[in-house]
Amino acid sequence: MRRQGDIFELSASDLVGYLYCRHLAALDRAVAEGALKKPLIRDPLLEILWKRGLVHEQSYLEHLTKSGLEVVKIEGVEVTDAAVAETVAAMRNGVQVIAQAALCHDGWVGRADILRRVEVPSGLGDWSYEAIDTKLARETKAGAVLQLCLYSELITEVQGLAPEHMSVVVPWSDFEPQQYRFADYAAYFRLVRQEFLQSLSRAEAQATYPDPNEHCEVCSWRISCEQRRRDDDHLCLVTGISKLQINELTERGLNTMNALATMPLPLDWKPARGSAAAYGRVREQARIQVEAREAGEPRFELLPVEAGFGLTRLPDPSEGDIFLDLEGDPFAGEHGLEYLFGYLSRDGSGALEYRHSWGLSRGDEERAFQDFIDFAMARWAEFPGMYIYHYAPYEPAALKRLMGRYATREEELDRMLRAKLFVDLYQVVRHGIRAGVESYSIKRLEPYYTFNRDTALPDANTALALLQTSIELDDIASISEETKATVLAYNRDDCRSAAALRDWLESLRTQIVSGGTAVPRPQPGDDSPNENITAWLSKINPVIGKLTADIPANPAERTAEQQARWILANVLDWLAVQRARTFPA
């Protein structure tokens, strides 16, 4: 955003910023008017993200060039008169692909990643252009659509015809654009643009507040905004509080965490939405956070014992217990990639031993999944009372996805799930204790059980970003051994932390029991196999094995005939299970 006399020069980024955060738009306006200076923050993770985007865009341009298309790049980064003139000249000349196209009209400017020629007549001649953006996100968000809409409108001003489509190209798509009809989103675009322009037409910016949202992660104002929330003791600092609760509490004059912490209980008013009990819980959470802050040390308290919740979900510890942590990248390929399996267990001497398997390719991911399931099954046979501990529900969900993706170890994982071998320590924590933390992430809880990591989190985050960038851009060879070692150490720390957390929770349970309160253990599940299913699978599995013997794990590497056999094998597998459930073996 720039101030040019009495008007603002606006870009797609300004419009997207307004959509995501009104406070961001107000701050950018203040910068344009000279009232504020935009903070300069060097964030290695954002720099990696930016470089990753450039590499993806360049890869797509190389793909277009190899396809035989003429590519012209408009040099520079600013939208200058010269760059706009060069872009318009290229459009009039019918260039097939224009990279970094500079566009300008009526105070709006933009640099579109790609303009691609389509054989639809326009004011230019027998052709016209459509905008394509290269994006890293798995899902195309509203901001990306708005950006494309602005480019499409700017294109319309040049060629006299609105483009029918606008597209997004993501890394895992084999450079196949995802198309969106401009007409389907144009009304939404005009509405947001009109609201934005109306906000700028006022003599002074409206008062806004830096409410946290997902855009904060990539915003250069995030440090100052977070500091303001802390200075204000804002209610958003209370763990687990909702926006609706914040709004209602604010309307009742309770607009700080400290005020909420001293709110009388039981409530003497009826919430407009939600239950009084829910407001009681956030009040108590605010209280323990304030107490921890004032004491300058970790504070927590045990919650009342309730069967089926909290500490009652802790099974008896076993020498065979496993502590599992997966590292995954949801943006790798079409369905994401679980690129590291890490798990901790005790060896013959009782010492904790760390094992891991890399899954940097589809084949490696399948083998890593199989290795873990095989290890767990062997461990279970040796220690019938063992359990698999993890923090939050990611690990079991990932294992189920992998079972379905590769059609392997179905019976084993099914038995493990029916036996309730997986123990989510997050659920134990959330319903077992109330801690004075702003987030119940395992890293925020580590001071309570005095766990020290071997790898600094900033170093780990940088290594994770570097490794995932290489995976997403299919450049595994560029991953250094140092990066892999740092990611491995981080994963080992997560496994060790889960083990330490379980032991701490177990000690809390022991204290409660010693005080005379019963804390029942969870009932084990039933892992007995379905005899009908087992019998039918024993008949059909050899056929499935022959059908899939030479089929690559990565769908992109299969021929049409191999893909057909893979589908047939999975259909037979499904039919066998349905048949077994309906008829006796």
VEXRO-729483 format. One line per 5 residues: number of its first residue (from 1); for each residue x, y, z of C-alpha. Coordinates in pm, whole numbers. Layout:
BEGIN
NUM) X,Y,Z | ...
***
This chain:
BEGIN
1) 0,0,0 | 130,343,-98 | -18,690,-59 | -17,887,-384 | -159,1228,-302
6) -522,1178,-206 | -543,818,-321 | -386,486,-225 | -201,259,-465 | -316,-90,-372
11) -200,-443,-447 | -338,-793,-420 | -140,-837,-96 | -322,-537,53 | -660,-685,-36
16) -568,-1026,106 | -432,-862,421 | -763,-680,469 | -953,-1007,427 | -746,-1189,690
21) -698,-908,943 | -857,-564,960 | -588,-459,1207 | -318,-544,954 | -490,-322,697
26) -506,-37,949 | -134,-74,1029 | -41,-81,660 | -246,236,607 | -58,405,891
31) 271,308,724 | 152,446,390 | 56,773,559 | 393,796,735 | 254,751,1086
36) 427,416,1143 | 735,235,1020 | 690,-123,911 | 899,-361,1125 | 1180,-549,956
41) 1194,-903,1093 | 1440,-1165,977 | 1264,-1497,1011 | 1464,-1794,875 | 1148,-2003,843
46) 971,-1739,633 | 1282,-1700,420 | 1278,-2074,354 | 910,-2053,265 | 977,-1766,26
51) 1265,-1951,-141 | 1051,-2262,-167 | 787,-2059,-351 | 1046,-1922,-594 | 1179,-2271,-668
56) 827,-2400,-730 | 749,-2113,-967 | 1076,-2165,-1155 | 1008,-2538,-1182 | 670,-2468,-1338
61) 824,-2225,-1587 | 1083,-2487,-1682 | 800,-2736,-1728 | 622,-2496,-1964 | 944,-2433,-2158
66) 1009,-2806,-2197 | 654,-2839,-2323 | 754,-2620,-2617 | 591,-2297,-2503 | 750,-1956,-2546
71) 810,-1797,-2205 | 882,-1427,-2159 | 969,-1298,-1812 | 908,-940,-1708 | 1215,-847,-1503
76) 1207,-664,-1172 | 974,-682,-874 | 801,-342,-870 | 503,-252,-1088 | 667,28,-1285
81) 534,200,-1597 | 805,28,-1799 | 718,-318,-1662 | 346,-263,-1733 | 424,-144,-2087
86) 642,-450,-2146 | 365,-680,-2018 | 98,-519,-2236 | 328,-540,-2541 | 385,-910,-2478
91) 8,-965,-2451 | -54,-781,-2777 | 218,-985,-2946 | 46,-1307,-2837 | 333,-1446,-2629
96) 231,-1790,-2504 | 348,-1750,-2142 | 427,-1425,-1957 | 601,-1468,-1621 | 582,-1204,-1348
101) 336,-999,-1551 | 305,-639,-1430 | -52,-507,-1437 | -204,-175,-1334 | -544,-4,-1347
106) -737,253,-1145 | -501,251,-847 | -461,-128,-834 | -133,-298,-922 | -18,-658,-931
111) 254,-898,-1037 | 87,-1216,-1159 | 306,-1527,-1148 | 193,-1644,-1492 | -27,-1519,-1774
116) -101,-1799,-2017 | -241,-1753,-2362 | -569,-1925,-2448 | -723,-1943,-2792 | -1026,-1729,-2709
121) -1073,-1411,-2916 | -1047,-1076,-2737 | -951,-718,-2805 | -596,-846,-2850 | -682,-1065,-3148
126) -767,-1435,-3178 | -629,-1499,-2831 | -660,-1383,-2472 | -494,-1452,-2135 | -574,-1617,-1804
131) -389,-1584,-1473 | -208,-1872,-1305 | -54,-1857,-958 | 197,-2105,-819 | 107,-2185,-458
136) 252,-2415,-193 | -64,-2455,16 | -255,-2783,-9 | -590,-2605,-10 | -658,-2293,-212
141) -770,-2037,44 | -996,-1736,3 | -697,-1503,-12 | -548,-1686,-310 | -882,-1670,-491
146) -910,-1294,-425 | -559,-1243,-558 | -644,-1428,-878 | -968,-1232,-911 | -776,-904,-898
151) -532,-1025,-1163 | -825,-1141,-1378 | -987,-798,-1354 | -661,-624,-1443 | -625,-859,-1741
156) -979,-767,-1846 | -880,-400,-1870 | -602,-486,-2116 | -778,-738,-2342 | -1138,-615,-2317
161) -1261,-962,-2216 | -1296,-1118,-1875 | -1097,-1444,-1850 | -1318,-1747,-1809 | -1076,-1928,-1578
166) -803,-1857,-1325 | -577,-2132,-1196 | -349,-2248,-917 | -54,-2485,-960 | 67,-2673,-650
171) 387,-2880,-625 | 222,-3223,-601 | -5,-3180,-907 | 246,-3270,-1181 | 201,-2906,-1289
176) -164,-2962,-1373 | -347,-2635,-1293 | -652,-2637,-1067 | -906,-2421,-1247 | -1161,-2181,-1098
181) -1424,-1988,-1294 | -1369,-1615,-1250 | -1744,-1550,-1276 | -1811,-1781,-979 | -1600,-1565,-746
186) -1627,-1219,-902 | -1918,-1103,-681 | -1731,-1207,-366 | -1420,-1029,-490 | -1614,-708,-563
191) -1775,-717,-218 | -1444,-750,-30 | -1282,-487,-253 | -1568,-244,-197 | -1550,-288,182
196) -1174,-236,170 | -1204,81,-38 | -1477,216,191 | -1250,165,492 | -978,365,317
201) -1217,642,212 | -1263,748,574 | -1049,1036,690 | -900,821,964 | -862,446,1001
206) -1119,278,1221 | -1004,151,1559 | -901,-214,1530 | -750,-473,1761 | -485,-738,1684
211) -698,-1044,1743 | -485,-1354,1675 | -549,-1559,1363 | -360,-1799,1137 | -223,-1512,924
216) -14,-1402,1225 | 237,-1677,1144 | 353,-1496,828 | 288,-1135,934 | 573,-892,1001
221) 365,-723,1272 | 316,-1036,1478 | 572,-952,1749 | 431,-607,1819 | 73,-739,1807
226) 153,-1019,2049 | 320,-773,2284 | 12,-552,2277 | -210,-846,2368 | 19,-927,2658
231) 32,-566,2772 | -348,-562,2764 | -369,-900,2940 | -613,-996,2664 | -858,-1281,2709
236) -717,-1460,2404 | -421,-1559,2625 | -647,-1796,2819 | -599,-2153,2696 | -905,-2303,2534
241) -1120,-1991,2533 | -1337,-1935,2225 | -1406,-1616,2031 | -1771,-1634,2133 | -1675,-1653,2498
246) -1433,-1361,2460 | -1706,-1149,2302 | -1961,-1224,2574 | -1716,-1173,2858 | -1603,-844,2706
251) -1965,-727,2679 | -1997,-795,3052 | -1691,-587,3133 | -1454,-883,3181 | -1195,-797,2918
256) -869,-917,3078 | -738,-1253,3190 | -696,-1118,3540 | -1060,-1004,3550 | -1177,-1344,3429
261) -960,-1515,3691 | -1149,-1338,3969 | -1497,-1371,3819 | -1735,-1501,4089 | -1846,-1863,4064
266) -2106,-1993,4020 | -2213,-1746,3753 | -2481,-1500,3848 | -2575,-1454,3481 | -2686,-1685,3202
271) -2460,-1710,2895 | -2622,-1614,2566 | -2446,-1910,2405 | -2283,-2212,2560 | -2315,-2348,2910
276) -2233,-2195,3245 | -2001,-2492,3307 | -1794,-2401,3000 | -1747,-2047,3132 | -1655,-2194,3468
281) -1380,-2400,3306 | -1223,-2105,3124 | -1247,-1902,3445 | -1053,-2168,3634 | -800,-2191,3350
286) -747,-1814,3369 | -704,-1838,3745 | -426,-2100,3730 | -249,-1907,3453 | -258,-1587,3657
291) -131,-1772,3965 | 159,-1920,3765 | 242,-1580,3619 | 243,-1406,3954 | 446,-1684,4117
296) 695,-1691,3832 | 696,-2069,3833 | 491,-2356,3686 | 161,-2414,3864 | -90,-2692,3815
301) -369,-2867,3999 | -531,-3208,3973 | -885,-3230,3841 | -1148,-3447,4010 | -1124,-3813,3917
306) -1388,-3910,3663 | -1411,-4262,3523 | -1312,-4277,3157 | -1130,-3943,3163 | -794,-3802,3264
311) -572,-4019,3478 | -822,-4308,3460 | -708,-4352,3098 | -357,-4451,3211 | -304,-4828,3184
316) -58,-5020,3400 | 300,-4944,3290 | 478,-5230,3114 | 841,-5300,3027 | 718,-5342,2669
321) 562,-4995,2635 | 639,-4796,2318 | 650,-4418,2284 | 574,-4317,1926 | 620,-3990,1738
326) 583,-3934,1363 | 714,-3644,1157 | 493,-3573,858 | 461,-3316,583 | 101,-3259,465
331) 222,-3069,159 | 438,-3349,19 | 267,-3509,-277 | -107,-3524,-312 | -171,-3693,23
336) 123,-3586,237 | 417,-3798,355 | 508,-3948,693 | 880,-3905,645 | 1009,-4018,985
341) 892,-4287,1226 | 1051,-4256,1569 | 978,-4482,1865 | 1126,-4544,2206 | 1118,-4867,2409
346) 1321,-5038,2678 | 1596,-5282,2586 | 1691,-5597,2776 | 1869,-5397,3045 | 1573,-5166,3100
351) 1733,-4865,2930 | 1530,-4662,2680 | 1632,-4736,2322 | 1541,-4515,2026 | 1459,-4661,1684
356) 1370,-4478,1367 | 1285,-4533,1001 | 1303,-4268,730 | 1020,-4247,478 | 1155,-3992,230
361) 987,-4165,-65 | 663,-4356,-110 | 847,-4688,-101 | 1039,-4589,212 | 720,-4463,376
366) 550,-4798,316 | 851,-4989,454 | 874,-4760,758 | 504,-4820,830 | 546,-5196,795
371) 860,-5196,1010 | 683,-5017,1292 | 374,-5238,1283 | 592,-5550,1274 | 800,-5422,1565
376) 491,-5339,1769 | 330,-5676,1701 | 646,-5863,1804 | 670,-5646,2114 | 307,-5715,2195
381) 361,-6089,2169 | 654,-6062,2412 | 481,-5817,2648 | 102,-5875,2638 | 45,-5582,2875
386) 223,-5322,2662 | 73,-5002,2519 | 175,-4747,2257 | 186,-4390,2391 | 164,-4075,2179
391) 67,-3710,2230 | -246,-3586,2044 | -435,-3799,1788 | -200,-3758,1491 | -15,-4090,1514
396) -311,-4335,1509 | -477,-4131,1234 | -159,-4141,1024 | -121,-4516,1072 | -479,-4572,955
401) -416,-4356,647 | -103,-4554,564 | -283,-4885,610 | -543,-4772,358 | -291,-4618,120
406) -75,-4927,89 | -333,-5196,167 | -95,-5366,408 | -91,-5469,776 | -470,-5428,792
411) -530,-5721,1027 | -244,-5621,1257 | -350,-5257,1291 | -712,-5362,1329 | -615,-5584,1622
416) -412,-5305,1781 | -700,-5060,1753 | -958,-5305,1888 | -727,-5383,2179 | -701,-5009,2252
421) -323,-5023,2248 | -288,-4655,2160 | -289,-4418,2458 | -323,-4045,2385 | -139,-3863,2664
426) -291,-3533,2553 | -635,-3658,2656 | -493,-3771,2989 | -346,-3426,3049 | -647,-3221,2937
431) -889,-3407,3162 | -647,-3491,3442 | -475,-3166,3532 | -519,-2792,3494 | -188,-2623,3417
436) -89,-2258,3410 | 14,-2264,3044 | -112,-2079,2736 | -111,-2399,2535 | -128,-2766,2628
441) 137,-2860,2374 | 386,-3112,2511 | 666,-2856,2485 | 479,-2612,2711 | 428,-2888,2968
446) 792,-3001,2985 | 885,-2763,3274 | 637,-2951,3494 | 831,-3275,3465 | 1171,-3104,3430
451) 1245,-3238,3085 | 1543,-3091,2900 | 1577,-3126,2525 | 1907,-3209,2360 | 1819,-3006,2050
456) 1724,-2637,2062 | 1376,-2581,1919 | 1480,-2293,1684 | 1747,-2518,1531 | 1497,-2802,1501
461) 1234,-2582,1335 | 1482,-2459,1077 | 1598,-2814,1001 | 1237,-2934,970 | 1158,-2652,726
466) 1467,-2727,515 | 1395,-3099,502 | 1028,-3052,416 | 1116,-2801,145 | 1338,-3060,-22
471) 1068,-3327,7 | 796,-3106,-140 | 1014,-3001,-431 | 1124,-3361,-495 | 1487,-3275,-421
476) 1577,-3540,-163 | 1943,-3532,-271 | 1976,-3176,-136 | 1900,-3281,223 | 2224,-3260,417
481) 2328,-3513,679 | 2341,-3229,931 | 1975,-3145,862 | 1872,-3509,894 | 2068,-3545,1218
486) 1896,-3239,1368 | 1549,-3363,1269 | 1632,-3705,1408 | 1748,-3554,1739 | 1428,-3348,1757
491) 1214,-3656,1701 | 1411,-3847,1964 | 1348,-3562,2207 | 974,-3584,2137 | 975,-3958,2210
496) 1178,-3906,2528 | 945,-3627,2636 | 640,-3850,2590 | 801,-4117,2807 | 888,-3861,3076
501) 536,-3718,3064 | 382,-4063,3108 | 603,-4128,3409 | 510,-3793,3563 | 139,-3855,3512
506) 180,-4200,3663 | 345,-4043,3970 | 49,-3804,4006 | -186,-4100,3991 | 13,-4274,4263
511) -16,-3966,4485 | -392,-3960,4444 | -426,-4330,4520 | -201,-4292,4826 | -437,-4020,4946
516) -725,-4267,4948 | -894,-4182,4617 | -959,-4467,4376 | -828,-4415,4023 | -941,-4710,3812
521) -733,-4833,3520 | -893,-4847,3174 | -1043,-5175,3063 | -843,-5345,2785 | -1006,-5383,2447
526) -1091,-5707,2271 | -839,-5792,2001 | -996,-6126,1913 | -989,-6163,1534 | -1309,-6206,1333
531) -1280,-6572,1233 | -1489,-6526,918 | -1277,-6235,797 | -954,-6420,876 | -1069,-6727,683
536) -1171,-6530,376 | -856,-6318,379 | -644,-6634,391 | -810,-6739,66 | -795,-6406,-112
541) -457,-6271,3 | -250,-6490,-236 | -452,-6352,-528 | -405,-5995,-405 | -32,-6061,-365
546) 1,-6173,-729 | -197,-5876,-854 | 18,-5622,-668 | 361,-5790,-676 | 523,-5551,-926
551) 321,-5236,-860 | 522,-4930,-739 | 417,-4773,-410 | 405,-4428,-570 | 88,-4397,-785
556) 270,-4153,-1016 | 513,-4432,-1116 | 242,-4685,-1217 | 132,-4766,-1568 | -237,-4763,-1650
561) -240,-5144,-1636 | -68,-5149,-1295 | -311,-4892,-1157 | -603,-5104,-1281 | -461,-5413,-1108
566) -408,-5213,-788 | -774,-5104,-791 | -887,-5461,-862 | -678,-5597,-574 | -828,-5347,-329
571) -1179,-5417,-454 | -1122,-5790,-395 | -990,-5712,-47 | -1302,-5508,34 | -1536,-5769,-112
576) -1368,-6044,91 | -1431,-5856,415 | -1794,-5781,323 | -1849,-6145,220 | -1704,-6271,548
581) -1929,-6046,751 | -2237,-6170,570 | -2174,-6544,533 | -1997,-6804,748 | -1653,-6922,640
***
